Amino acid sequence: MNMQQAIKMTAAESALVDAYTAQIGDLPGDGAVLSLRDTLVHELRTAGLPTRRVEAWHYTDLRTLLRSVPAADWTAFSDRVDAIVPGSSVLSVRNGQADLKTLPEGVTARSYSESLIDGSAAAGLAVLGADDAIGRINGGLVRGGLEIAVAEGAELKAPVEIQVVQSHGQAHTRFPVSFGAGAKATVIERHLSTSAEPSFVSSVSDVTLAEGADVIWIILQQQGPADTHLGQIRFDLGKDAKLHLFVINSGGKLVRQELHGKASGEGADLTLRGINLLGGDSHTDVTFTLTHDVPHTTSSEIIRNVVFDRAKGVFQGKILVAKDAQKTDAKMACNTLLLSDDAELSAKPELEIFADDVQCGHGATVADIDHTQLFYLLSRGIPENKARAMLVNAFVAEIVEELEDDEALVEALEGVISAWLEKHA
């Protein structure tokens, strides 16, 4: 009996395979791309979605949690959405269709569908391994996105917002982005829904920083309460490159956000900051891996989780230090506020070190609101619900305040957090 006969597909698996079959003659791609698509969807059909038996998915049993997938509707329409930071250059992808009307100086871009058609996208569609369900789904079904290049030495004065807007149905997008040597930029990768109808979204960003590039990359996930969001960013840091990666999850019902990176050049530095705002009966999983491949690289990761109601959160973080990566300095921390008896958070920080001259550490904490601080605010006449919201806001605000050089950006992100807390706290 072969695997296809042995595994009975779930409704969600069938819906994804059916979506591919329904548009097989319409998906962009040359012969190599189409052949790779066939392989990826065949693997999905035969192996199925990952379960908790797969170590990387132990806390997010996707096969069980993903009970349905909305039908694809490539005629869907989404209205334009204002940039979250006024004055930003907006590169939008609405229901999978790219809009390239506003390109700042020093930036070139084209629709990712063109890369699929001419075959240059084929190498980038490769999955990261047997457990890469997001890469497999996205590679099989991707229709659009943007291929972006920031020129060597370019210094972008205003943020660039890659705005991925979905009204309903399915969207599968890809964003290969390269930063030339010495380039400086702030990019906001923003995912949002414009309706209450359910959406299924997969998105993969491939980010490369050349020597001396200095980039702030913000992933702001604001999907609707019925949406599934499967996101992945892959990044590679060259010599003396600096990536400040900020992740804010404030939406979605089922979310898996993967962050996979390599410090490939000496002097490379990664700063990761994450804020997960979880409420209702949502399930949000942030999975992070970083490989220090060469000597004299640094990384710092701080994740803050706020969990209300019956929500479930997951943070899996793994730092691997290769044998030749002496003088690595890597630190990782995950801090969580559990604000309901039914709320859950699973944290799994890991270090795998093969070098002997390094400074590495990790830790995780889980707590409720500090009752001494709460009593102090109550004694000053502040209502309890407002006092709790103030303390929760303070817990996550210091993460955003690290972006103090851009007041408009800090104000915008603080507004997202405050609006979410007003609704849930």
Residue pairs with C-beta under 8 A, 6 or more apart in sequence:
2 46
3 46
3 47
4 45
4 46
7 46
7 47
7 48
9 17
9 45
9 48
10 48
10 49
10 63
10 66
10 67
11 67
11 68
11 69
12 49
12 63
12 66
12 67
12 68
12 69
13 44
13 45
13 48
13 49
13 63
15 68
15 69
15 70
15 71
16 41
16 44
16 69
16 137
16 140
16 141
17 41
17 44
17 45
19 69
19 71
19 72
19 141
19 170
20 27
20 37
20 41
20 140
20 141
22 72
23 72
23 74
26 74
27 34
27 37
27 116
27 141
27 143
28 113
28 116
28 117
28 143
29 37
29 116
29 117
29 119
29 121
30 116
30 117
30 118
30 119
30 122
31 119
32 119
32 122
33 116
33 119
33 121
33 122
33 125
36 122
36 125
36 126
36 139
37 125
37 139
37 140
37 141
40 125
40 127
40 136
40 137
40 139
40 140
41 140
41 141
43 136
44 133
44 136
44 137
44 140
48 63
49 62
49 63
49 66
49 133
50 56
50 57
50 61
50 62
50 63
50 131
50 133
51 57
51 61
51 62
51 63
51 64
52 58
52 59
52 60
52 61
52 64
54 131
55 131
56 131
56 287
56 316
57 131
57 133
59 285
59 314
59 316
59 346
59 348
60 256
60 283
60 285
60 314
62 133
62 256
65 254
65 283
66 228
66 254
68 198
69 170
69 200
69 228
70 168
70 169
70 170
70 197
70 198
70 199
70 200
71 169
71 170
72 169
72 170
73 168
73 169
73 170
74 95
74 96
74 143
74 169
76 95
76 166
76 167
76 168
76 169
77 94
77 95
77 167
78 94
78 95
78 165
78 166
78 167
78 194
79 194
80 92
80 94
81 92
81 163
81 165
81 192
81 194
83 90
83 159
83 161
83 163
84 161
84 188
84 190
84 220
84 412
84 413
84 416
85 158
85 159
85 161
85 188
85 406
85 408
85 409
85 412
86 408
87 158
87 159
87 408
88 158
88 159
88 160
88 161
88 188
89 102
89 103
89 104
89 107
89 156
89 158
89 159
89 160
89 161
90 102
90 161
90 163
91 98
91 99
91 100
91 102
91 103
91 109
91 146
91 148
91 160
91 161
91 162
91 163
92 98
92 99
92 163
92 164
92 165
93 99
93 144
93 145
93 146
93 162
93 163
93 164
93 165
93 171
93 173
94 165
94 166
95 165
95 166
95 167
95 169
95 171
96 143
96 144
96 171
96 172
96 173
97 144
98 111
98 112
98 113
98 144
98 145
98 146
100 109
100 110
100 111
100 146
103 109
104 156
104 157
104 158
104 160
105 154
106 150
106 151
106 154
106 155
106 156
106 183
107 148
107 149
107 150
107 151
107 154
107 156
107 160
108 148
108 149
108 151
109 146
109 147
109 148
109 149
110 146
110 147
111 144
111 145
111 146
111 147
112 121
112 142
112 144
112 145
112 146
112 147
112 173
112 174
112 175
112 176
113 143
113 144
113 145
114 147
115 121
115 147
115 176
116 142
121 147
121 174
121 176
124 174
124 176
124 206
125 135
125 139
125 142
126 135
126 139
127 135
127 136
127 139
128 135
128 234
128 260
133 230
134 202
134 204
134 230
134 231
134 232
134 256
134 258
135 204
135 232
137 172
137 202
137 230
138 172
138 173
138 174
138 202
138 203
138 204
138 230
138 232
139 204
141 170
141 172
141 202
142 172
142 173
142 174
142 202
142 204
143 172
143 173
144 173
144 174
145 173
145 174
145 175
145 203
146 162
146 175
147 175
147 176
147 177
148 162
148 175
148 176
148 177
148 178
149 177
149 178
149 180
150 156
150 177
150 178
150 179
150 180
150 183
150 185
151 180
151 183
152 180
152 181
152 182
152 183
152 210
153 180
153 181
153 182
153 183
154 180
154 183
154 184
154 185
155 183
155 184
155 185
156 184
156 185
156 186
158 186
159 186
159 187
159 188
159 406
159 409
160 185
160 186
160 187
160 188
161 187
161 188
161 190
162 175
162 187
162 188
162 189
162 190
163 190
163 192
164 171
164 173
164 189
164 190
164 191
164 192
164 201
164 203
165 192
165 193
165 194
166 191
166 192
166 193
166 194
166 199
166 201
166 223
166 227
167 193
167 194
167 195
167 197
167 199
168 195
168 197
168 198
168 199
169 199
169 200
170 199
170 200
170 201
171 199
171 200
171 201
171 202
171 203
172 201
172 202
172 203
173 201
173 202
173 203
173 204
174 203
174 204
174 205
174 206
175 189
175 203
175 204
175 205
175 206
176 205
176 206
177 187
177 205
177 206
177 207
177 208
178 207
178 208
178 210
179 185
179 207
179 208
179 209
179 210
179 213
179 215
179 241
180 210
180 213
181 210
181 211
181 212
181 213
181 238
182 210
182 211
182 212
182 213
183 209
183 210
183 213
183 214
183 215
184 213
184 214
184 215
185 215
185 216
186 215
186 216
186 217
186 218
186 406
186 409
187 215
187 216
187 217
187 218
188 218
188 220
189 205
189 217
189 218
189 219
189 220
189 233
190 220
190 222
191 201
191 203
191 219
191 220
191 221
191 222
191 223
191 229
191 231
192 222
192 223
192 251
193 199
193 222
193 223
193 224
193 227
193 251
195 224
196 224
196 225
196 226
197 224
197 226
198 224
198 226
198 227
198 228
199 223
199 224
199 226
199 227
199 228
200 227
200 228
201 223
201 227
201 228
201 229
201 230
201 231
202 230
202 231
203 229
203 230
203 231
203 232
204 231
204 232
204 233
204 234
205 232
205 233
205 234
206 233
206 234
206 235
207 215
207 217
207 233
207 234
207 235
207 236
207 243
208 235
208 236
208 238
209 215
209 235
209 236
209 237
209 238
209 241
209 242
209 243
210 238
210 241
211 238
211 239
211 240
211 241
211 265
212 238
212 239
212 240
212 241
213 238
213 241
213 242
214 241
214 242
215 241
215 242
215 243
215 244
216 244
216 246
216 403
217 233
217 235
217 243
217 244
217 245
217 246
218 245
218 246
218 247
218 248
218 409
218 413
219 231
219 233
219 245
219 246
219 247
219 248
219 257
220 248
220 250
220 413
220 416
221 229
221 231
221 247
221 248
221 249
221 250
221 251
221 252
221 255
221 257
222 250
222 251
222 416
223 229
223 251
223 252
223 255
224 251
224 252
225 251
225 252
225 253
225 280
225 282
226 253
227 251
227 252
227 253
227 254
228 252
228 253
228 254
228 255
229 251
229 252
229 254
229 255
229 256
229 257
230 255
230 256
231 255
231 256
231 257
231 258
232 257
232 258
232 259
232 260
233 245
233 258
233 259
233 260
233 261
234 260
234 261
235 243
235 245
235 259
235 260
235 261
235 262
236 261
236 262
236 264
237 243
237 261
237 262
237 263
237 264
237 265
237 268
237 269
237 270
237 297
238 264
238 265
238 268
239 265
239 266
239 267
239 268
240 265
240 266
240 267
240 268
241 265
241 267
241 268
241 269
242 268
242 269
242 270
242 271
243 261
243 269
243 270
243 271
244 271
244 273
245 259
245 270
245 271
245 272
245 273
246 272
246 273
246 274
246 399
246 400
246 403
246 413
247 257
247 259
247 272
247 273
247 274
247 275
247 286
248 274
248 275
248 276
248 277
248 413
248 416
248 417
249 255
249 257
249 274
249 275
249 276
249 277
249 278
249 284
249 286
250 275
250 277
250 416
250 417
250 420
252 282
252 284
253 280
253 281
253 282
253 283
254 282
254 283
255 282
255 283
255 284
255 285
256 284
256 285
256 287
257 284
257 285
257 286
257 287
258 286
258 287
258 288
259 272
259 286
259 287
259 288
259 289
260 288
260 289
260 290
261 270
261 289
261 290
261 291
262 290
262 291
262 293
263 269
263 270
263 290
263 291
263 292
263 293
263 294
263 297
263 299
263 325
264 293
264 294
265 294
265 297
266 294
266 295
266 296
266 297
267 296
267 297
268 294
268 297
268 298
269 297
269 298
269 299
270 290
270 298
270 299
270 300
270 301
271 299
271 300
271 402
272 288
272 299
272 300
272 301
272 302
272 303
273 301
273 302
273 303
273 399
273 402
274 286
274 301
274 302
274 303
274 304
274 315
274 399
275 303
275 304
275 306
275 396
275 399
275 400
275 417
276 284
276 286
276 303
276 304
276 305
276 306
276 307
276 313
276 315
277 306
277 396
277 417
277 420
277 421
277 424
278 284
278 305
278 306
278 307
278 308
278 311
278 312
278 313
278 343
279 307
279 308
279 309
279 311
279 420
279 423
279 424
280 308
280 309
280 310
280 311
281 309
281 310
281 311
282 311
282 312
283 311
283 312
283 313
283 314
284 311
284 312
284 313
284 314
285 313
285 314
285 315
285 316
286 303
286 314
286 315
286 316
287 314
287 315
287 316
287 317
288 301
288 315
288 316
288 317
288 318
289 317
289 318
289 319
289 320
290 299
290 301
290 318
290 319
290 320
290 330
291 320
291 322
292 299
292 319
292 320
292 321
292 322
292 325
292 328
292 330
293 322
293 324
293 325
294 322
294 324
294 325
295 324
295 325
295 326
295 327
295 328
296 326
296 327
296 328
297 325
297 328
297 329
298 328
298 329
298 330
299 319
299 329
299 330
299 331
299 332
300 330
300 331
300 332
301 317
301 319
301 331
301 332
301 333
302 332
302 333
302 334
302 335
302 399
303 315
303 317
303 333
303 334
303 335
304 335
304 336
304 395
304 396
304 399
305 313
305 315
305 334
305 335
305 336
305 337
305 345
306 336
306 337
306 339
306 392
306 395
306 396
307 313
307 336
307 337
307 338
307 339
307 340
307 343
307 344
307 345
308 339
308 340
308 343
308 424
308 425
309 340
309 342
309 343
309 424
310 340
310 342
310 343
311 340
311 343
311 344
312 343
312 344
312 345
312 346
313 336
313 344
313 345
313 346
314 345
314 346
314 347
314 348
315 334
315 345
315 346
315 347
315 348
315 349
315 364
316 347
316 348
316 350
317 332
317 334
317 348
317 349
317 350
317 362
318 349
318 350
318 351
318 352
319 330
319 332
319 350
319 351
319 352
319 360
319 362
320 352
320 353
320 354
321 328
321 330
321 351
321 352
321 353
321 354
321 355
321 358
321 360
322 354
322 355
323 354
323 355
324 355
325 354
325 355
325 358
326 355
326 356
326 357
326 358
327 357
327 358
328 355
328 358
328 359
328 360
329 358
329 359
329 360
330 351
330 358
330 359
330 360
330 361
331 359
331 360
331 361
331 362
332 349
332 351
332 361
332 362
332 363
333 349
333 362
333 363
333 364
333 365
334 347
334 349
334 363
334 364
334 365
335 364
335 365
335 367
335 395
336 345
336 347
336 364
336 365
336 366
336 367
337 367
337 368
337 369
337 392
337 395
338 344
338 345
338 366
338 367
338 368
339 368
339 369
339 388
339 392
339 425
345 366
347 364
347 366
349 362
349 363
349 364
350 362
351 360
351 361
351 362
353 360
369 388
369 391
369 392
370 391
373 391
374 384
374 387
374 388
374 391
377 387
377 390
377 391
378 384
378 387
382 390
385 425
388 425
389 421
389 422
389 425
392 421
392 425
393 417
393 418
393 421
396 417
397 414
397 417
400 410
400 413
400 414
400 417
401 410
403 409
403 410
403 413
404 410
